[in-house]
Amino acid sequence: MSGRLFVIAAPSGAGKTSLVKALLERDPGLRVCVSHCTRPRRPTEVDGRDYHFVSVARFREMIAADAFLEYAPVFDNYYGTSRMALEQAFGAGFNVILEIDWQGARQVRERAPGCTTIFVLPPSRRALEERLRNRRTDSPEVIARRLSDAEADMSHYGEFDYVIVNDDFEAAVTELQRVIAGQAEDLRATRSALAPLLAGLLA
């Protein structure tokens, strides 16, 4: 890989997608590698921009052909990053961001050990629930399931190089920029300042 690879993961509702969108607007040298997924397209989504929407059968064909750098089942659907999409972005001279879950991040670390990994946490459980409800895209049952799975997701924060707390949005974007620039040693996942927040999120 000729460019730098950044992996960003978070529990559903932590604001990862909004943060990445803002980061891309400020850094023309970055590009998101659009994932493949098997879930239905939402009304506001565009195929090829938000995701490559494919059938389960097609996704399984791609798995069999070893076409993915990483893939994982999430909420009864498959999500994955194709090797071709990554190669195209690097070939165009971009550094690349992957928006994936912790399972995918683990696979990427194994296959691309030079990558930089970032985990985004919400400022509280209550804030996470409010953000999920305010999206108005999921049923109450799906929201409840996302909340119950969020703790398990967040427990993997320590596998990442950096942790960003998305409390103040602009501050979080600035912190992401610092990570990209290699100027964020104070944002390491091992920093002791995270302990009180984690005690509340993982209780």
Secondary structure, 3 states (H helix, E strand, C coil): CCCCEEEEECCCCCCHHHHHHHHHHHCCCEEECCCEECCCCCCCCCECCCEEECCHHHHHHHHHCCCEEEEEEECCEEEEEEHHHHHHHHHCCCEEEEECCHHHHHHHHHHCCCCEEEEEECCCHHHHHHHHHHHCCCCHHHHHHHHHHHHHHHCCHHHCCEEEECCCHHHHHHHHHHHHHCCCHHHECCCHHHHHHHHHHCC
